């Protein structure tokens, strides 16, 4: 069970610093937020236990690793019954090309951010999506370039 914390200015600074660079050592993090290392580490553990910090990751250079094509797929299902949604969720979790999947309101049910090695791989993947049971329609938009790709939470680095 996650406990509730009331975040103070130092907690916000810790979250901002870790979001900017999750590889910071505790000593460096403590220096940046104005604490000594032991209380800083206790706060980081408390923030993690409370669920404010969900995970740590390295952000990789996808094109350099062979994934140069980014596509957004808008998926409309024929049925939104719970069992049909659960089946689609299970299918999505097995698609390695899908990096993010969001449920939407409006004309489409899902938005998926997908990466592939090349256009033939993308075409094959889109064929897999359209062949999935209960998929009524798929629209795609090929990404031409990245303008901004920030962390999800806009924390001021005060």
Buried (B, 14 or more C-beta within 10 A) or exposed (E): EEEEBEEEEBBBBBBBBBBEEBEBEEEBBBBBBEBEBEEBBEBBEBBBEBEBBEEEEEEEEEEEEEBEBBBBBBBBBEBEEEEBBEBBEEBBEEBEBBEEBEEEEEEBBBBBBBBBEEEEBBEEBBEEBEEBEBBEEBEBEEEEEEEEEEEEEEBEEE
